């Protein structure tokens, strides 16, 4: 039985042989190489087939595979945003009751007008100084601020004053928004670290990053789609060119 190979068959066999050789050179197993050969031969047969529907179907599959990583990344980002919003909603709903159970003891004690809080790293101040009665003058409390570290504040500094000072401290590390919300809600600073913070806010969806992450799948699928759709288009143009070619008059 004579087997006739067209140019597309030959091109496919060449590429399949090259891929199989690369698999062996790069340390691929015999199983992986045989798998590449089988897939390559199947695509070679389809690529050289005269059945346009088959080639169009494989080209459509290539397009579908190309967009799958992008769609998956979009879905993952949507799920991450929804999870963040739910965790933030849950966190905020617990703040009022938590503030009642652990109130800010400095409520009602406002700093004198014009007084500014000097945000400096905590020293060896007595951590129980604020509990003394009466509270010693210039006594301070040491708080562990997320993203910042240990900071010393006067005992009379209320939650709102601490939050205001931290928000004004823009030239250094910034405390997370959930911590500032807990201060605004009136939770005692010493108990805020017992709260379960909400999830980190996801970054904005980056199309370029999503595409680059899926390049391992997208590049081969794009080549697949171009090859199969391109072969159909090229064949259609060649057929149109032949059909439009003027016929030479017959010699009588």
KOLLOLUM-863224 format. One record per residue (C-alpha): residue in one letter; z, y, x. Coordinates in steps of 0.25 Angstrom, whole numbers, plus 5000, padded with zeros to 4 digits. Layout:
% KOLLOLUM-863224
aZYX
...
END
This chain:
% KOLLOLUM-863224
x500050005000
x499650135006
x500650245006
x500050385005
x500850505010
x500550645007
x500950765015
x502250785007
x502650645010
x502450655025
x503250785025
x504350725018
x504350605027
x504350695039
x505550775034
x506350645030
x506150585044
x506650715050
x507850715041
x508150575044
x508050595059
x508950725059
x510050635051
x510050535062
x510050645073
x511150725067
x512050595066
x511750555052
x512050415048
x511050315045
x511450315030
x511250465030
x509850455037
x509350345027
x509850435015
x509050555021
x507850465022
x507950415008
x508050555003
x506950605012
x505950495007
x506250514993
x506050664994
x504750635002
x504250544991
x504550654981
x503950764989
x502650694991
x502550644977
x501450694968
x502450704956
x502750854955
x503850824945
x504650744955
x504450854966
x504850964956
x506150884952
x506550864967
x506251014969
x507151054957
x508250964962
x508151034976
x508351174968
x509551114961
x510151064973
x509951204980
x510751274969
x511851174968
x512751224979
x512551374974
x512951324960
x514151244965
x514651364973
x514551454961
x515351354953
x516351334964
x516551494965
x516651504949
x517751394949
x518451464961
x518451594953
x518951534941
x520051464948
x520451594955
x520551664941
x521351554935
x522351554946
x522451704946
x522651704931
x523751594932
x524451674943
x524451804936
x524951734923
x526251684931
x526551814937
x527351874925
x528351754924
x528451744939
x528751884940
x529851874930
x530451754937
x530351824951
x530451974948
x530252084959
x531752124962
x531252254967
x530652294953
x531152444950
x531452474965
x530352564969
x530152624982
x530352774984
x529152864981
x528252874994
x528852745000
x527852655006
x528052515010
x527752485025
x527052345025
x527452285038
x527752145042
x529152095038
x530252105048
x531552025049
x532152095037
x533152015030
x532451945019
x533651955010
x533952095012
x533252134998
x534352044991
x535552114996
x536352204987
x536152314990
x534852304997
x534952365011
x534052485013
x532752465019
x532852315016
x531552235015
x531052105010
x529952025017
x528851975009
x527751875013
x526451935008
x525251845007
x524051885016
x525051985023
x526351915028
x527751955028
x528052105024
x529352175022
x529552265010
x530752355006
x531652274996
x531452384985
x529952364986
x529452314972
x528252214970
x527352324966
x527752404978
x527452284987
x526152264980
x525752404981
x526052404996
x525252274998
x524052334991
x524052454999
x524152375012
x522552365012
x522452375028
x523052235030
x523052105023
x523152115008
x524052034999
x523351944989
x523152004975
x524051894968
x525251934977
x525052074973
x524952034958
x526251954959
x526952084965
x526352164954
x526952064944
x528352084949
x528551954956
x529651954967
x528851964980
x529751854986
x529251754975
x527751784975
x527451684986
x527951574976
x526751604967
x525551524967
x524451624970
x523051624963
x521851564970
x521151654980
x520051734974
x518651674977
x517651754984
x516451804977
x515351704976
x514351704988
x512951654985
x512551655000
x513851575004
x513651474992
x512151454996
x512551435011
x513651335008
x512651245001
x511551265011
x511651115015
x511151075001
x510351194998
x509351195010
x508951055008
x508851074993
x507951194994
x507051125004
x506951014994
x506551104982
x505551184991
x504851054995
x504750994982
x504451124974
x503551174985
x502751044985
x502451054970
x502051204971
x501151174983
x500451064976
x500251144964
x499651254972
x498751164979
x498251104966
x498051234960
x497251274973
x496351154972
x496151164957
x495751314959
x494751284970
x493351304966
x492451184965
x491251174974
x489951154966
x489351024967
x488051004975
x486850964966
END
